[in-house]
Amino acid sequence: MARDSRYDILFEPVAIGPKRAPNRFYAVPHSSGMTNANPLTRAAFRAAKAEGGWGVVCTGACSIHPSADDRPFPNATLWDDADIRSHAAMTEAVHRHGALAGVELWHGGAFSMNRITRLPPLSPSGIPWLATHVPFMSQQRPRAMDPSDIADLIRWQGEAARRAHTAGFDIIYVYAGMGYLPHEFLLAEYNRRSDAYGGPMANRVRLVRELIDVTREATGGRAAVALRISLEELRKRPGRHAETEAHEAIELIKDDPDLFDVKMDTSPTDCAASRYTPEGSHEPVVDFVKRITAKPVVGVGRFTSPDTMVSQIRRGILDLIGAARPSIADPFLPRKIAEGRSDEIRECIGCNMCIASWHDGVWVRCTQNPTAGEEYRRGWHPEIVSRDSGGRALVVGGGPAGLEAGLTLARRGFEVTIAEAREQFGGRLAFEARLPGLNAWHRVIDYRLGQLKAMNHVALYPASLLSAEEILDFGADHVVLATGSRWLSDSYSPNEHPAATLTGQGIMTPDDVAADAPIEGPVVVFDFDNYYMGSAISEHLARRGLTVSYVTPAGFVSAWTINTNELPLIHASLARHGIAVKTLNLVSDHGDGAVMLRHLFTGERARLECRTLVVVGHRAPRNALQAELAARADDVPAAGIASIVATGDALAPGAIVHAVYNGHRTARELGLRPEQRILRREA
C-alpha cells in the first residue's frame, strides 16, 4: 500500500551537526539489559530497529569510568580501548540498515553505588542521592568533587567519546539528566558550590558546556554531539533572567550541542505507565525548547499514533519523534507507516515490563513483542516467521497466550483453529482491560485478533467450550492448550508461603469480581500478589461507591510495581479514591461483618469492618482438560495428534508478558526436534 501523504513529513531527513538522519524516527537511548558481555545480542536487538526504519538507533547508558559503576544492574562501559570492539558490533549492525548509531555516555555521580569497583561516588557537593527503591539504596555516601575531579571527569568524557567514535558511533551524548552527575550540577540542592561551577545558572551549566566541547574535540567534529537534559524540576523554578531555570539553562546552551534530547527527571515521570499517564505527557514540560534553540530537538511520549507524531512536528514541539518503549513493542513501526500499514502497528501498551526487566537485571522483555531480546539467542525476527511447517493446529483458549500461539503458528503455515469458551476473545484481558487505567492493555488482543482475522487459513470460534472427546475428534495434528488460570482464596502465613484456604460467605477472588458477582460493602481487598490486580480491583470497587480497604503483608501497596514505575501513582490514586491502606498486615479471620488483622512482625491484632473479602493472592492453572487428555494418552496417537502442549497461564501463571512469550515460544518450537531449537550463547 502507498503511504498516506499526511505522514510524509515523518520521512524528511534531518541534519544533526555533521550527520544526516534519514527520517524523523529516533530510537532514543534506553537500557536493554545487554552489557558488553552480550555484544551480539545487543547488536541484533538494536539492528531490528534499524531494519524496521528507525533513522537513528541509540544504545543505552554507557559508563565512562569505574567511578560510575551500576552493577549488579546491567552496566555497559567504555572504560578503556578493550570495550571498543563490543560496541562496534552494534554500530556495524545498525549501519547495515542505513541508520545512524548513537551512544549515551554516562556518569551517575551520587546515583552510582559502585558496589563492584568500590570507589566513592562523586557529586558536586557531597550530597547523596537517596532512593526509596531498596536495590538503589547504599550506605556509601559520595564525596564532593574538587577541581582536579572536575578536570578528570572532562577528560574521561573526552576519552570515552574518542572510543565511541572509533567504535563507529555517529551521535555521542552528554547526559545531563535523571539525577546523574552533570544534572546534579544543574540542581541547586545538589550543587552548593561557591566556585565557578556553582551559584547562578551560568555557573551551574558550565560543566555541561565543557563536556559538550570536549566531546566534539575528541572526534575532531566528525561526530554529532547530543545533549540529553532533564527539565522537569528546572521548569518548576523561577529563573533569575528567564521565565524558569529550564528556560535560562537552554538559553545559555542553545548553540552548544548539535541536538537536544529533552526528558523528565525521574523514571516514574519520564517513563510513566499508561495506567495513569496518557500519550504525549512530556509536552507541557519540553514544549518551549524549540522556541529558544535552532538546533533539532528530540523527545518522547510513548508515541504510537502517526497523527500524534505529525502534530508534534507541525506544532513546533519536536523535530524528531523519539521512542524507547514503542520502538521495543514494534521495531518496524516506521516501516509500517511508510508502507501504508499503520493499522498493523503493534502498539506499546505502557505496562512498563521493559523497565521492570532492567530492575531485574535481565535483557529487555516486552508484553507486546515477545521477540525482544531473543533476536540473536533464539533467532526470532519481530516480523518474520519461517514458513517451514504445515498441518492443522487447534488452539484451545483465546487469551493472550492462545492468540499469540495461533498467530505465530499461522505465520509458520499451519491451518489454525482457535476455540474460545467465552463469548468474546481476550481471556483474562477481557476483564482486566476494563479495570481503571488498563484499557490500553487491550491492544494485546486487538493487534492479534486484527492480524488473525486477515488470514484465510485461520478460523476463530468464540463460545466454543471443547471437551476432551471433541478435541480428539477434531482432526488436528497439534493441540495447544491455552486455557488460562484461576485465582485461589488461599491465605498467607507470616512465613511468606500460602496458608489455609479461606472459605465462607463473602469471600471472593478476582474471578468473582470479573463475573459480576454481587458484592456488599464494606470491602477488604487482601493483596499478596503484589502486582497491579489488588490495587486495580480496589479502585474498581471504590468507583462503584463501595467502601474499600486495602490490606497487604508487603510494605507498600502493589509492592512489585516499584519496578514498573507505577507504585507512587498507585498510592496517590488509592488516596484520591478514599481507599484506606493497611500495610504489613495479614487477614487472620473473617466473619460477623469484620476481618481480624494481624501485624506481620508484631502480631498486634485489629478489627476491620468487612462484608466482602476479596483475596488477591495465588493462581493455579486451569488444567482439567489437560488432565483428561493425559488420562486418555492411548487415544491421542489414534486421533492423529502428534503433540499436546500447554502454554501461558495454563502452563504456569504469570504476568501477561509471560503468557505472550510462552505462547510465542510454544508456536515457534511446535513440531521441531530439540536440535532444531536455536539457543545461541555468547562466550
Secondary structure, 3 states (H helix, E strand, C coil): CCCCHHHHHHHCCEEECCEEECCCEEECCCCCCCCCCCHHHHHHHHHHHHHCCCCEEEEEEEECCCCCCCCCCCCEECCCHHHHHHHHHHHHHHHCCCCEEEEEEECCHHHCCCCCCCCCCEECCCCCCCCCCHHHCCCCCCEECCHHHHHHHHHHHHHHHHHHHHHCCCEEEEEECCCCHHHHHHCCCCCCCCCCCCCCHHHHCHHHHHHHHHHHHHCCCCCEEEEEEECHHHHCCECCCCCEHHHHHHHHHCCCCCEEEEECCCHHHHCCCCCCCCCCCCHHHHCCHHHHCCCCEEECCCCCCHHHHHHHHHCCCCCEEEECHHHHHCCCHHHHHHCCCHHHCCCCCCCCHHHHHHHCCCCCCCCCCCCCCCCCCCCCCCCCCCCCCCCEEEEECCCHHHHHHHHHHHHHCCEEEEECCCCCCCCCHHHHCCCCCCHHHHHHHHHHHHHHHCCCCEEEECCCCCCHHHHHHHCCCEEEECCCEEECCEEECCCCCEEEECCCCCEECHHHHHCCCCCCCCEEEEECCCCCHHHHHHHHHHHCCCCEEEECCCCCCCHHHHHHCCHHHHHHHHHHCCCEEECCEEEEEEECCEEEEEECCCCCEEEEECCEEEEECCEEECCHHHHHHHHCCCHHHHCCCCEEEECHHHCCCCCHHHHHHHHHHHHHHCCCCHHHCCCCCCC
